[in-house]
Amino acid sequence: MITRLQTSDRMSQIVKHNGTIYLSGQVGAGESVAEQTADCLSRVDALLQEAGSDREHILQTVIWLSDMADFVEMNAVWDAWVPRDFAPARACGEAKLARDALKVEIIVIAAEKPKT
């Protein structure tokens, strides 16, 4: 069974299938890459909670930066956010994002938390 949450005509923010959670790419507000990254990760936290998961259950993350020169600044926020010993598989690359003001987009795949 496939479950879609926060769905519009174009996309769903969350898709769940067989215990795996797929989040749409998250972008954030702010002027700096650090501000945008923190906002993205806050959105990821909220979506994971709604989907029945959390940071410790992230399987893979893909991060797109509009400029790889922002890699160190983005990583400072990322490293503080990821729980110790729970780093997911991750890729990071440079891409032209949907709007010029965007500096980072984060895509997450996670597992549902086991039901207790």
Buried (B, 14 or more C-beta within 10 A) or exposed (E): EEEEBBEEEEEBBBBBEEEEBBBBBBBBEBEBBBBBBBBBBEBBBEBBEBBBBBBBBBEEBBBBBBEEEBBEBBBEBBEEBBEEEEEBEEEBEEEEBEEEEBBBBBBBBBBBBEEE
